[in-house]
Amino acid sequence: MTTTTENNPADNTQAEKPAVTSEENRRFRGALAADVVKATAEQHGVCTRPFVMEVGDTETGELRYVPVPCGSTVESTCLPCARKAKALRQAQCREGWHRTSEPVIEREKPSQGQRELLEFRADLAAHYREVTAAGDEVEAEELRAEVSSVDAELRASGMTGRLPGLDVPARTAVKRSTKRRQDTPNLPRRKVAKTTVGREYAGKFRPSMFVTLTCDTYGQVRSDGSPVNPAAYDYRRAARDAVHFAALVDRWWQNLRRVVGWDVQYFATVEPQRRAAPHLHTALRGAISHETVKLVTEATYHQVWWPEHDEIVYTDRMPYWDAEAMSFVDPGTRVPLTAWDDAVAAVEVPAHVVRFGAQVHSKGVLGGTEESGRHIGYLTKYLTKSTGEVVDADTVSQRDHHDRLHAELSVTPCSARCAVWLLYGINPKGAGAKTTPGHCKGRAHRRATLGLPGRRVLVSRKWSGKTVADHKSDRRGFVMAALAEIGISKPEPDKARFTWRKVEPGDTQCPPRDHLVMRAIAERITWRAEYDRAMLAANPPPGDGEKTSATRPEAA
């Protein structure tokens, strides 16, 4: 007996599916055009995310769109720009570390235009005092806006420094005692000479220093930086030390200069440790004994003369802004909160004292050696990574540790204007209707930074006698001089001839970003070929002198 079964269409589903063609597979797995453009741009050192400027020629009336590099210092954002910024920092560190002569900084003399603007500002300030005395707030606000525009013009003209404010402070700053704490060793003090170059040994050696400083311990940690006992780990002190670490470092420079007796110059970088606490790597010009470095580190501290902020006052019902009282008020009693100046004036003991840890590493380094280059690379190792990438958590215990530290940083005030002060019943400086109690946009409160300071690189003013823009100009000047040797001249156009305007989103005349990037790639390939020709002409290959000399005029 035989049985027959009908074919079920569902059983033949796999057989009925059409085979995937090679063309479809290629389209599905092939590289995207945008990724190819980005990879090519990175290969040739072209910014991958430029912003577009509309450039107008006042003489010919021509309008063109120019991609301007984003200038990011983070590789994950823009790899070419970050590498260029790192190279400039390395050049700055190398040029200033082992200098044998004093850097010369020549400031420009005040121009006629700057003097005229300052005279106009003085007239505005005098008129402001008159209308303020008369109680005309509307005209006073207009004068404040006019003075702000004049200050912007002065800064644009090249003036640096601060000008006096329009309003005279209602009270003088509270003066604190400068007497040293009894729990820290005393430091010898010398008059600081103006010299910045270290001592020379044996008539030819002039070593400099590489120093590493860390924060104090807050509890025992594992190899991954997470605490062995999270309940005993002092998260409050860790958060406050991170917030005030920059002020502690500034105090260390001052103490070091007073002890050694000369104007020590530094190039330093701030990086997070595995436990997410900041630590400092610094190159110092000149030789300083390890005993002196250790003594200064042990004796350096920073006292935070802020109101006490150990216990949070408001957790559920937050204070709110009262327009009539021009202050935040208590939600229950409507009594204005304590003003910042009044709270600071009542402080009798510092709210926190920051100190360095016991681990101090110092080492002498000679200029021009392999060791010097290795330390420069170590100093700039993490400059192209964001703080969040450096302190990335890989384990559960690390993530829990970062979460608890961030929770403490969320309720730790970062400045006198921090909105977190409202949680402790204190009106911060500059508080207004737009201030949200407990929410501050400062870097110290971000989960990605974990309290690390905003400045990753600290450079003293007399380190190399140049700014980063000056070092960039030097590199450009070197290339222009090399091209001029083979007959390629690139004259600098008159900047006053062009007008620049940032292109707004939605501009239909602006070409797509990929088009501008590809145009920049073509220009970069041409520039690179010209530079290679210049280098080949300046340094011909061995044994090819006759051939090079014969072809050099043709190449020019």
C-alpha positions in Angstrom: 0.0 0.0 0.0 1.5 3.3 -1.0 0.6 6.7 0.4 1.0 10.0 -1.3 1.4 13.4 0.4 0.7 16.7 -1.1 3.6 19.2 -1.3 3.3 22.0 1.2 4.2 25.4 -0.2 5.7 26.4 3.1 8.2 23.5 2.9 9.7 24.8 -0.3 10.2 28.3 0.8 14.0 28.1 0.8 14.0 26.6 -2.7 11.7 29.3 -4.1 13.9 32.2 -2.8 15.9 33.7 -5.6 19.7 33.4 -5.3 21.6 36.5 -4.2 23.5 37.8 -7.1 27.1 39.0 -6.9 26.0 42.5 -7.8 23.6 42.6 -4.9 26.2 41.2 -2.5 28.7 43.9 -3.7 26.1 46.6 -3.1 25.3 45.3 0.3 28.9 44.8 1.5 30.8 47.4 -0.5 32.4 50.5 1.1 30.2 53.6 1.2 31.2 56.5 -0.9 31.3 58.8 2.1 33.7 56.4 3.9 36.0 56.3 0.8 36.1 60.1 0.7 36.9 60.3 4.5 39.6 57.6 4.2 41.2 59.4 1.3 41.1 62.8 3.1 42.7 61.2 6.2 45.4 59.7 4.0 46.3 63.1 2.5 45.9 65.1 5.8 42.7 67.0 4.7 40.1 67.9 7.3 37.1 65.5 7.1 34.5 67.8 8.6 35.3 71.4 7.5 32.9 74.3 8.0 32.3 76.4 4.9 33.0 80.1 4.5 31.8 82.3 1.7 34.8 84.4 0.5 34.1 87.6 -1.5 36.7 89.4 -3.6 36.1 93.1 -3.3 38.1 93.9 -6.4 36.6 91.3 -8.9 33.3 90.7 -7.2 33.9 86.9 -7.3 32.2 84.7 -4.7 33.6 81.3 -3.8 33.1 78.7 -1.1 36.2 77.7 0.9 36.4 74.7 3.3 38.0 75.8 6.5 39.5 73.1 8.8 37.5 72.3 11.9 40.6 72.5 14.1 39.6 69.6 16.3 42.2 68.1 18.6 40.4 64.8 19.0 41.2 61.9 16.5 37.7 60.4 16.8 36.3 63.7 15.6 38.8 64.6 12.9 42.0 62.6 12.5 44.0 65.0 10.2 43.3 68.1 12.3 44.1 66.3 15.6 47.5 65.1 14.2 48.4 68.6 13.0 47.6 70.0 16.4 49.6 67.3 18.1 52.6 68.0 15.8 52.5 71.7 16.7 52.4 70.9 20.4 55.4 68.6 20.0 57.3 71.3 18.1 56.4 73.8 20.9 57.6 71.4 23.6 60.8 70.5 21.7 61.8 74.1 21.0 61.3 75.4 24.6 62.6 72.5 26.7 66.3 72.8 26.3 66.7 76.4 25.3 70.1 78.0 25.9 69.1 81.6 25.4 66.3 83.7 27.0 63.2 84.0 24.8 62.4 87.5 23.7 58.8 88.6 23.7 58.2 91.9 22.0 54.8 93.4 22.4 53.3 95.8 19.9 53.0 99.5 20.8 49.5 100.9 21.2 48.2 102.0 17.8 46.4 105.2 17.1 43.1 103.3 16.5 43.4 101.6 19.9 44.0 104.9 21.6 40.9 106.5 19.9 38.8 103.5 20.9 39.9 103.8 24.5 39.1 107.5 24.6 35.6 106.7 23.3 35.2 104.0 26.0 36.3 106.4 28.7 33.6 108.9 27.5 31.0 106.1 27.6 32.1 105.1 31.1 31.7 108.6 32.3 28.3 109.0 30.8 27.3 105.6 32.3 28.1 106.8 35.8 25.9 109.8 35.2 22.9 107.9 34.0 23.3 105.3 36.7 23.3 108.0 39.4 20.1 109.4 37.8 18.5 106.0 37.9 18.0 105.7 34.1 18.3 101.9 33.8 17.2 101.8 30.1 20.0 104.1 28.9 22.4 102.4 31.2 21.7 99.1 29.5 22.3 100.7 26.1 25.6 102.1 27.3 26.7 98.6 28.6 26.0 97.1 25.2 27.9 99.9 23.5 30.9 99.4 25.8 30.8 95.7 25.1 31.1 96.3 21.3 34.0 98.7 21.9 35.8 96.1 24.0 35.2 93.6 21.2 36.8 96.0 18.7 39.8 96.5 21.0 40.3 92.8 21.4 40.0 92.3 17.6 42.7 95.0 17.1 45.2 92.8 19.1 44.9 94.3 22.6 45.2 91.8 25.4 44.5 92.1 29.1 41.4 93.2 31.0 39.8 96.7 31.1 38.1 98.0 34.3 34.5 97.2 34.5 31.8 99.9 34.4 30.4 99.1 37.8 32.5 99.7 40.9 32.5 96.6 43.2 30.1 97.1 46.1 32.6 95.6 48.5 36.2 94.7 48.5 37.3 91.1 48.3 37.7 89.3 51.6 41.4 89.1 52.5 42.6 85.8 53.9 45.6 85.1 56.0 48.7 84.0 54.0 50.2 82.3 57.0 51.2 78.7 56.2 49.4 75.8 57.7 51.0 74.1 60.7 50.6 70.6 59.2 52.9 71.4 56.2 56.7 71.9 56.1 58.1 75.4 55.6 59.7 76.4 52.4 62.9 78.4 51.9 62.1 81.6 49.9 64.4 83.4 47.5 63.9 86.4 45.3 62.9 85.1 41.9 65.3 86.3 39.1 64.1 87.0 35.6 66.2 84.3 34.0 64.5 81.3 32.6 67.5 79.2 31.4 68.9 76.5 33.6 72.4 76.1 34.8 75.2 74.8 32.5 77.4 71.9 33.8 81.0 71.1 32.6 80.8 73.9 30.0 78.4 72.1 27.7 75.7 70.1 29.5 72.4 71.9 30.3 70.0 69.2 31.6 66.3 69.8 32.1 63.7 67.9 34.1 60.7 65.6 33.6 58.4 65.5 36.6 55.2 63.5 37.4 52.8 64.5 40.2 49.7 62.6 41.4 46.7 63.2 43.6 46.6 61.8 47.1 45.2 58.4 47.9 41.5 57.9 48.6 41.5 54.2 49.3 43.1 51.0 48.1 42.4 50.2 44.4 42.7 47.2 42.2 44.9 47.0 39.0 42.0 48.3 36.9 41.6 51.4 39.2 38.4 50.4 40.9 38.4 50.5 44.7 38.8 47.4 46.7 36.2 48.6 49.2 33.9 51.2 47.5 32.2 51.9 50.8 35.5 53.1 52.4 36.7 55.0 49.3 36.6 58.8 49.8 34.6 59.9 46.8 33.9 63.3 48.2 37.6 64.2 48.6 38.3 62.7 45.2 35.7 64.8 43.5 36.8 68.0 45.2 40.5 67.4 44.5 39.7 66.9 40.8 37.7 70.2 40.7 40.5 72.2 42.3 43.5 70.3 40.8 44.3 73.2 38.4 44.6 75.7 41.3 46.9 73.3 43.2 49.1 73.0 40.1 49.3 76.8 39.8 50.4 77.0 43.5 53.1 74.4 42.8 54.6 76.5 40.0 54.7 79.5 42.4 56.3 77.6 45.2 58.9 76.0 42.9 60.0 79.4 41.5 60.3 80.9 45.0 62.5 78.0 46.2 64.9 77.8 43.3 65.1 81.5 42.8 64.5 81.7 39.0 61.6 81.8 36.7 61.0 78.1 36.0 59.2 77.5 32.7 57.1 74.5 32.1 55.2 72.4 29.4 52.7 70.1 31.1 49.8 67.8 30.3 47.0 66.7 32.6 45.8 63.1 32.2 43.6 60.7 34.1 44.9 57.7 36.0 43.2 54.3 36.0 41.4 55.4 39.2 40.1 58.5 37.2 42.1 60.9 39.4 44.1 63.6 37.5 47.9 63.5 37.4 50.4 65.9 35.9 53.3 65.2 33.5 55.5 68.3 33.1 58.8 69.2 31.3 60.8 71.8 33.3 63.6 73.9 31.8 66.7 73.7 33.9 68.0 71.2 36.4 66.4 70.9 39.8 67.3 68.4 42.5 64.9 65.6 43.3 65.0 66.6 47.0 63.8 70.1 46.0 61.0 68.8 43.9 59.9 66.5 46.6 60.1 69.2 49.3 58.0 71.6 47.2 55.4 68.9 46.5 55.0 68.0 50.1 54.7 71.7 51.1 52.2 72.7 48.4 48.5 72.9 49.2 45.5 74.9 48.1 42.9 76.1 50.5 39.3 76.5 49.1 37.8 79.5 50.9 34.2 78.6 50.0 31.1 78.2 52.1 30.6 74.8 53.6 28.9 72.4 51.3 28.8 69.1 53.1 25.0 68.7 53.5 22.5 69.3 50.8 19.6 71.5 51.9 17.2 71.1 49.0 16.4 67.6 47.5 12.7 67.5 46.5 11.4 71.1 46.4 13.9 73.3 44.8 14.3 77.1 45.3 12.8 79.2 42.6 13.7 82.6 41.1 11.8 85.6 42.5 11.9 88.5 40.0 10.9 91.1 42.7 13.6 90.0 45.1 16.1 89.4 42.3 17.2 86.3 44.1 16.3 82.6 44.5 14.0 82.1 47.4 13.1 79.2 49.7 10.1 77.3 48.3 8.3 77.2 51.7 9.1 80.5 53.4 9.9 82.6 50.3 12.9 84.0 52.1 15.8 84.9 49.8 18.7 82.6 49.9 22.1 83.7 51.3 24.0 85.8 48.7 27.4 84.6 47.6 29.3 87.5 48.9 27.6 87.2 52.3 28.3 83.5 52.5 32.0 83.9 51.6 32.4 86.8 54.1 31.1 84.4 56.9 33.7 81.7 56.1 36.2 81.2 58.9 37.8 77.9 57.9 38.5 76.6 54.3 35.9 74.2 53.0 38.5 72.0 51.5 42.3 71.7 51.3 43.9 70.1 48.2 47.3 68.3 48.3 49.4 66.2 46.1 50.0 62.5 46.8 53.2 61.0 48.1 54.3 59.6 44.7 56.7 62.1 43.1 58.8 61.1 40.0 61.5 63.4 38.7 64.2 62.8 36.1 67.0 64.8 34.4 66.9 64.8 30.6 69.6 66.1 28.2 68.5 67.9 25.0 68.9 66.3 21.6 69.0 62.8 22.9 66.7 59.8 22.1 65.4 60.0 25.7 64.3 63.6 25.2 62.3 62.7 22.1 60.7 59.7 23.9 59.6 61.9 26.8 58.1 64.5 24.3 56.1 61.7 22.8 55.0 60.5 26.2 53.9 64.1 27.1 51.7 64.4 24.0 50.6 60.8 23.9 46.9 61.3 24.8 46.4 64.8 23.4 44.5 63.4 20.4 42.1 61.5 22.6 39.1 63.0 24.5 39.0 62.6 28.2 36.1 60.2 27.9 38.2 57.9 25.7 41.2 58.0 28.1 39.1 57.0 31.2 36.9 54.5 29.3 35.6 51.8 31.6 36.0 48.2 30.5 34.8 46.3 33.5 31.7 46.4 35.7 33.7 47.5 38.7 35.2 50.4 36.7 31.8 51.5 35.5 30.4 51.4 39.0 33.4 53.4 40.2 32.9 56.0 37.5 29.2 56.2 38.3 29.8 56.9 42.0 32.5 59.5 41.2 30.2 61.2 38.8 27.3 61.2 41.3 29.6 63.0 43.8 30.8 65.5 41.1 27.1 66.2 40.3 26.7 67.8 43.8 30.2 69.4 44.0 30.2 73.1 43.1 32.8 73.9 40.4 33.0 77.7 40.7 31.4 80.7 42.3 28.8 80.8 39.5 27.9 77.1 39.7 24.2 76.4 39.9 24.9 73.5 42.3 25.3 76.1 45.1 21.5 76.5 45.1 21.2 72.9 46.5 23.1 74.2 49.6 20.9 77.3 50.0 23.4 79.8 48.5 22.8 82.2 45.6 25.7 81.8 43.2 27.2 84.7 41.4 25.3 85.8 38.3 22.2 83.7 39.1 19.1 84.6 37.2 15.8 83.4 35.9 17.5 81.0 33.4 19.5 79.3 36.2 18.3 75.8 37.0 19.1 74.7 40.6 21.5 71.8 40.6 22.2 71.8 36.9 25.6 73.3 35.8 27.1 73.0 32.3 30.7 73.1 33.5 33.1 70.3 32.4 33.6 69.2 36.0 30.0 67.7 36.1 30.2 65.8 32.9 30.2 62.0 32.9 32.8 62.0 30.1 35.3 64.1 31.9 34.9 63.0 35.6 36.1 66.4 37.0 39.2 66.7 34.9 40.2 70.3 34.1 39.3 71.8 30.7 42.9 72.7 29.7 44.8 69.5 28.8 48.0 71.4 28.0 49.6 74.0 30.3 52.4 76.1 28.8 54.2 79.0 30.6 54.5 82.3 28.7 58.2 82.2 28.3 58.5 78.6 27.4 59.4 79.1 23.7 58.5 82.8 23.3 55.9 81.8 20.8 52.3 80.9 20.6 50.9 77.9 18.8 50.0 80.2 15.9 53.6 81.4 15.8 54.8 77.8 15.5 52.3 77.1 12.8 53.6 80.2 10.9 57.2 78.9 11.3 56.2 75.6 9.6 54.5 77.5 6.8 57.5 79.8 6.4 59.8 76.8 6.1 57.7 75.2 3.3 57.4 78.6 1.4 61.2 79.0 1.6 61.8 75.5 0.3 59.4 76.1 -2.6 61.0 79.4 -3.4 64.4 77.6 -3.9 63.0 75.7 -6.9 61.2 78.7 -8.3 57.7 78.1 -7.0 56.4 81.3 -5.4 53.1 81.6 -3.6 52.5 85.3 -2.8 50.3 86.0 0.2 47.2 87.9 -1.0 46.1 91.1 0.7 43.7 90.1 3.5 41.8 93.4 3.3 40.8 92.5 -0.2 38.5 89.6 0.9 35.4 89.4 3.0 34.6 86.3 4.9 31.1 85.1 5.9 30.2 81.8 7.5 27.7 79.9 5.4 24.4 79.4 7.1 22.6 76.0 7.0 20.2 75.7 4.1 22.3 77.8 1.7 21.3 76.4 -1.7 24.4 77.8 -3.5 26.9 76.1 -1.2 28.3 72.8 -2.7 28.1 69.6 -0.7 30.8 69.0 1.9 32.2 65.9 0.0 32.7 68.1 -3.1 34.7 70.6 -1.1 36.7 67.8 0.6 37.6 66.3 -2.7 38.7 69.6 -4.0 40.9 70.0 -1.0 42.3 66.5 -1.6 43.3 67.5 -5.2 45.0 70.7 -3.9 46.8 68.8 -1.2 48.2 66.3 -3.7 49.5 69.1 -5.8 51.1 70.8 -2.8 52.7 67.6 -1.7 54.2 67.0 -5.1 55.7 70.5 -5.1 57.1 70.0 -1.6 58.6 66.7 -2.6 60.3 68.3 -5.5 61.7 71.0 -3.2 63.1 68.4 -0.8 64.6 66.4 -3.5 66.3 69.4 -4.9 67.7 70.4 -1.5 68.8 66.8 -0.6 69.6 64.9 -3.8 70.0 61.1 -3.5 73.5 59.8 -3.0 75.4 59.2 -6.4 72.8 61.1 -8.3 74.3 64.5 -8.1 74.9 65.0 -11.9 71.4 63.9 -12.8 69.8 66.0 -10.2 71.8 69.1 -11.2 70.9 68.6 -14.8 67.2 68.2 -14.2 66.9 70.9 -11.5 66.5 73.9 -13.9 63.8 72.0 -15.9 61.9 71.1 -12.7 62.1 74.8 -11.6 
